[in-house]
Amino acid sequence: MTRVRRNLKFWWTQNGLDYITPAHKENPEGWSVALMLKRTWTDHGLGLPVLDFGCGRGRLTHAFAPADYVGWDINPVAMALARSRNPEHFFLDRSPEGGDLGILRTVLFYTVLQHLFDDEVLEILYRLKGAPKLDGIVIVEIMDRRLRRGELANGFVSHNRDLVEYVDLLEKINFKFIDSESYPVDHYAKQGHKATVAVFKKCEEQINAASAPVSPD
């Protein structure tokens, strides 16, 4: 059962565009995230369309063609900006559910899950796994449990995980770890923090079961 916490939508609405990127920087990484995403999709044969879960103000939307992209964020202020910045791309009006995402192939979580507790992450994953064609998940964030600070006084959550913790979480919905790569982040250069790109794919037996014809009774 999910713990009772603050109303996330209310909290993000109250804070507008704060906390979406460090110090409101458009490119805190210091390198092209779009090129990194394109390389990740090519190198691992990830499918499209992608659901950019927690798309914020649409900073990464341009990495994907309009026909290959679906965006969503709990923050209505950020969503309005994302739509205005990317008028040709599609953004969901409500929280995504697996059954509503018939063409979805991959979910991208870019610096999203580190701000949620484990039970909330699992609730999201279980809701999304019902997408009939979903076979890939990409998580990008600073994966270092030592940075975990919990829920702060202002309601902001810092729940960083190590990669092995994500491997355990994704195994619960039958997704296996495929590969990871780390990149330095300019904004955190003094601390030496790096962003980890972790790729997961649905276990083969699950894919085969989903595509197998149903025998008549």
N, C-alpha and C positions, 0 to 999 in steps of 0.2 A: 504493500500500500504506500502510495506517495506521501511523504511528509508534508504537513501544512507549512507553506512558506508564503512570503509576500506575493501579491499579485504581480507577476512578471510584466504583463502588458502595462499595468498602471505605473510600475516603477520606471520602465523604459520611456513611457509617454511623458512622465514628469521630468525626466532627465534629457529629453530631446535627443540631440546628437552627441551628447557627452558620452564618454567611455567607449565609443565605437572603435576609434583608433587612438593610440597614445598621443597625447598632446594635440589632438585633432590633425595629425599629419596625414597627408594624402598618400604618402609612400614611406611609412616608417621602416620598411624593409631595406630600402636603398637599392633595390634591383627590381627587374620586371617580373611581377607576380604572374602576369598574363603568359609570358614566355615559359615560366616554370610550369604552369598548369597545362599548357599545350604539350610540353615535353612529357609530363607525367601521363597524360592521356595517351599519347603516342607510344611511349615506352612500355606501357602495361596493357595496351589494347582495351582501354576503358570505353564503355559505351556512352552514347548520347541519345536523348537529351539528359542533361544534368539538372538536378535540383540544388540550387545554391541556398542551403538552409541557414538562415541568419545572414541574409545578403547585405544587411545594413543599408548604407546609402548607395548601393550599386557600384562600389569601387572596382569589383572584379568582373562585372557583367560583360564588359567588352571583350573579355578573353574567349567568349563563346559567341557563335553566330546566333541570331535571334531564334532560328528554328531549333537550335540545340540547347536552349536555356529556359529554365523556369526558376524564378526567384521568389523568396518569401522571407519576411522578418516579422517578429512580434512587435517591433517598434513602428507605429503608424507614421511618425514623423520621418523616420529614415526611409520607409517605404515610399512615401510621397516624393522624396528627393530622388530615390532610385528610379522611379517611373519617369520623372522629368528629365533625368540625365540619360535615360535609355528608352526612349519612346517606342522603339521597334521591338523591344524584348517583352516577354510575358511575365507578369508577376501575379501570384495567387492573392485572392482577396481574403482567404481564411486559412487557418492552420492546416497544413497538408496531412492527408490521411492516405494510407496505402491504396485503398480501393479507388481513390480519385485520380491516381497517377498511373494510368494504364500504360503510357509510353515511356515512363521513367526508367533509365538504365543505371544511373550513378547518382549518389548523393555526395555533395561537397559540404563539409563542415570546416569553415575557415575561421579560426580563433573564436569558436562558439562554445564548444563543449567544456572548455576549461572554466566557464562561468556557470556551470550547472553541476549539481550533485549527482552521484551515481544513480539514484533511483529515478531522477528526472531524465538522465541520459537514456536509461533503459526504457523508460516510458516512450520516449521519442523513437528509439530504434524499433520497438515492437509495433508502433503505429505505422512506421514507414515500410517495414519489411513485407507488408501485405501488397505492395506494388508488384504486380505479376511479373514484370520484366527486370526488376531491380537485381543487379548482380555485382555492383561495385560500390564501395564507400571509400572516400578519401578524407582524412582528417589532417588538418594543418594547424599547428600551434606550437608554443614552447612547451615541450614535454619534459618537465622536471618537477617531481613531487616536492622538492625542497622549497619551491616557490609558493606552495599552498598556504593560504592565509585564512581560508574559510569565509564566512559572511562578515563583512565589515560593518561598522556602525551605520554607514550611509546606505546599506542594503546591497552594495556591490559584492559579488562573489568571486573569489580567487581559489579555484579548486584544481590546480594543475595536477596532472597525472604523469607517471612514467609511461613509456610505450608499452611495457608489459601489462599494465593495468588496462589499456585499451584492447590489447590482444585478448585478455580475459573477458572483457565486456562484449566484444564483438562475437566471441565464440558462443555466447548465450543465444545469439540469433543465427548461428550457423554460418558466420563469415570468418574466413581464415586470413591471417596476416600474410601478405605477399612480399612487401618490400618497404624500405624507408630510406629517406635521404634528408640530410640536415643542411641548413643554410644560415649563415650569420645574418643578424638583424642589426642594421645601423643604429637604430634607436637604443638598443641594449648592448652596444659594442663594449662599453666599459665593464659591464657585468659578464660579458662573454656568453650571453644567452643566444641560443640558435633555435630557428623554427624547424620543426621536424615535419616532413611530409610522409604520412603513413598510408599505404594502400592495402585495402582488404577486398577480397572477392568471396562471393557465395560459394560454399562447398559444392563440389561437383555433384554429389549425390542429390543435393537439394535442387540443383538446376535440372538434372535428369528427371527427377520426380515431378517437377513443375511442368516439364515439356512432354511427359509421357501421355499417350492417349488413354482416355478413360474407357475401361472395358464395360460393355453393357451387362446389366444384371441378368 
